[in-house]
Amino acid sequence: MEPLETLEDFYDRKFNVKREGINSDLGHFNVFRLEDCNAPGKPPVQYSRRDFYKISLMRGRHLYHYGDKTLEVDGTTLLFFNPQVPYTFEPLTPDATGYFCIFKDAFFSEHLRGSLKDLPMYAVNGKPAYVLGREQEQNFSLIFQKMLTEIDSEYAFKFDLIRNYIMEMIHGALKLEPTENLYSHVDANTRITAVFNELLERQFPIETRSQKFSLRSAKDFAEKLNIHPNHLNRAIKTTTGKTTTLYIAERLVTEAIALLKHTNWNISEISYTLGFEEPAHFTNFFKKQTKLAPKYYRT
């Protein structure tokens, strides 16, 4: 399984951001302007789980992929990102603006009755998006601006104040009607297949002997997508006419042939990178899929 995106990963891929707010007793908090972090040439946000919470105020039109759903948002939207649900988003308009803040569960653990996971917007099957009118946008923008001011201040109790600002946003959002306008051009099965294929292709190409293909089964992918394996299998079968196992196997064979043709790695090394514990298992798999022995592609 691929790891979660950690806070360290997040900071490594962002541009010109500061590691403010890290405190072992208080957890972690930080807040940003969206436009300060979307630098040219930086990698896009990958579809994966995070190990932190996130609240974003985003202006413009976006597709937000979370779990097995795709949400189309337009205008100004307040979004709550749950660490338990993998997500990514695609900007459909250039030069998106807005704000976002990130924080760990420990930032609230001693200050919140119950758990963040109990809040409707952070429930695994909750609705995370809230479309804002002009007055609401101004109100929530002002809260983010206050947090930006406080994070750089010397005020001894600034994190207590920031926690209050976050709770003000949460309660303000709960008073709004959540939005779940699923992208009409992509049905659920197609969306699941697209994200499944993205996760599959992200593991390729195999470029070093130390790489290892790790998502190998429908169960592995279903866990990443936060859906049941049967749900994934039905979606793949409906969309492609193939079983999930066959789809993965065909992609493995394609990569195996490329490695056999274009590297000098031995069969054991290729077996390892493709996730087989024994070379004999790889050879049997390859023969079953192609009716040929791996050495055929070495000539």
N, C-alpha and C positions, 0 to 999 in steps of 0.2 A: 504494500500500500504506500502511496505517496504521502509524505508528511503534510500536516497542516501548514498554512502560511503563518509563520510566527511573527512577532513584532520585529525581530531582527531582519527577517526576510522583507517585511513591509518597508522598513527604513532603507534597506539596501536598494530597493527598486525605485524609491521616490527621489525626486530632485530637489535639492536645496531645502531640506527640512531639518529641524532640530530635534534632538532627543530630550525635550523638556518633559517634566512631569513624572519621570521615573522615580519611584520611591518604594522601597521594599515594604514599608509599613502600610502605605496607602494604595498599593497596586500601581497601575499605570493609567495616565490620561494624557491626551494631546488633542489639539484642535488646529485646523488648517483652512485656508482658502483653497478651493478646488483648483483655481487657475494657477496657483503657485506650485502645484504638484504635477500638472500635466505637461511635462517638458517634452519637446520634440525628440524623437529617437528613444524614448523610454519604453520598455516593454508594456504591452497592455495588461490589464488586470486579468489574471488567469482564473479559470473556473475551478474553485476549490473552497474547502472550508478554511476558516481562520481560527486563531486561538484568542480572538478578542472581539468585543462588540463594536458596532459602528453605527453612527447616525449621520445621514447625509441630507443636505438640502441642495437639490440639483435643479438648475434652470435649463430649459431646452427639452429636446425630444430624445428619448433613450429607449433601448430595449434592455430590460433587466431580467437576466436568466437566474432563477433560483430553484433548487431542487429539480423537479421535472416540469416546471412552468416557465413561461416567458411572459413578462409583463411589459406592456407598452405604456410609457409615461410621457406626457407632453405638458409643457408649461413649467410650473414650479412644483416640485414633489418632495415630500419628506419621506425618507426611506430608513427603515430600521433593519440592520443586517444581523442575523442570528449566527453565532459561531457554529451551531449544529447543522446548518444548511449551507451547502456549497453554492456559490453565486459568482456571477460576473456581470458586467454591463457593457453595452455597445452604444456609444454616442452617435446619434443620427443627425445631429446638427453640430457645426464646428464651434470651437471656442466656448465650450460649456463653462459656466460659472456657478459658484455656490460655495458651500462650506461642508466640512465633515469633521466629526470628532471620533476618536477611538478610545476605548478603555477596557480594562480587564475586569472580570467579575469581582476580584478582590477590592477594587476601588469602591464597591458598594456593599460588600458582604457584611460589614459591621454597622452599616448605616441604613439598611433597608429591611423592613419587615417582610419576610418571605424571600423569594428569589427573583432575579430578573427574568428567569425562564418562565415564571408564572404570569408575566405580563402578556396581554393578548398579542402585541406586535412581535414578541420574542418567542411565542409558542412555535413548535416545529411546524405545525399546520396553520399558523396564524397568517394574517394578511398584513404585509409589511409596508404598504405604500399609501400615502395620504396626499391627495392633490390639494394644493393651497390656493386660495383666492388672494387678491392683492393685499388686503389687510392682514390676512394670516401670514403671507410671505414676509411682510414687514415685521410682524411680531417675532416670528421664528428667526429671521435674519438678525434682529436686534439681540436675541439671546446668544447667537453664535458670536456676534461682535463683542458682547460682554465677556464671553469666555476667552476670546483672543486677547482682550485687554488684561484679564486676570492672569492668564498663563505666564505673561511676561512681568507681572507685578511682583513686588516684594512683600505683599500682604501675607502675614503669617497664617491666616486661615483661608487662603484662596481656594484650596481644594474643597473645603466645606461649602463655600459659595458656589463653586463649579458644580458640585453634586446637586445643589438646589436648582441650578440652571438646567441640568439634564432632566431632573424630575419635572420641572416646569414644562419642558418640551414633551416629555412622555405624557403627562396629564393633558396638555394642550392637544396632543394627537388623539388621545382616547376620546376626546369630545367631538372629534371629526369622524365622518363616515369613511372607513378605509376603502381604498380603491383596488379592485382586482379586474382590470380590463385585459384579459389575456389576448395576446397578439393574434389577430384573426387570420393572418396569412400562414400561420404554422400551427397545425393541430398538435395535440399532446403527444401522439406517437412519433410524429416527425421530430418534435422538439427533443424528446428523450433520445431518439436515434442520433440526432445531431450532436448532442452533448456527449453521449456514449462514444461516438466516433472521435470527437475532440479529445477525450480522455485517452482513447486508444492510440491516436496518432501522436499525442504528446510524448509517448514513450519511444518514438522513432525519430530519426534513424539511430541505430546502434553504432556508435562511433569509437568506443573504446572497449577493451576487454573487461574493464571493471563495471561497465553498465550492466544492468540486469532488468529484463522485462518482468514487471512485478504484478500488474493487474492482469490476471490470467483467466478468470472465470466470471460468469454472470454474477455470482455472489459478490466478488470483489468490486465490480462496477456498480452494482446495486447499492452497496454500502456507501460508495462515493456520491451516488445520486440521491441517497436517502429515500430509496423506494424498495419495494419487495422484489426479489429476483424474478418472481412470476410476472410481475408488472413489466419489468424490463424485457423479459423474453417475449411477451405478447407484443410489445411495441416494436422490437426488432423484427419479429416475424411478420407483423402487419406491414411494416415499411419496406423491408428488403426481401421478404420471402424466404429468408434464411434463419436458422437458429442462431442464438448468440454465440454458442460454442463454435459453430461452423464459421461465422463471421470472423471471430478472433483467430481461428485456425488458419483461415485463408490469408489473413494479414501476416501471421507468423511465417507462413511458407514464403510469402513474397519477400520478407526481410531475410529469411534464411538463404534464399537463392541469391540475393544481393551480396550477402556476406560470403557465401561460397565462391561466387564469381570474382568479387572485387577485393577480398582480403586474403592474406596468407595465414589466417588463424586456423588452428587445427579444429577437428570436429568437437573435441572436448571444450575448447574455448567458446566456440559458437553455441554449443549446447547450453553452457552456463549463462551466456548473455541472454539467451532466449527463455531462460527460466527452467530448464530441465536439469534435474539433479544428476542424472546419469546420461552419458552419451548414447547408450543403447536405447533409452526412452526417446531421445530426439530422433535417432535413426528410424525407429519403429513409427513414430509420429509422421516423419517426413515421407516414408514409403507409403503409409496409409493415405496421405493426402495427394501424393504426386504419382504413385506407382513406380517411382524411381528411387534409387539409393542416393544419398547426398553426394557421393563421390562422382556421380554422373556430371555434376555441374563444375567439377574441378578439372575437366579435360579442356 
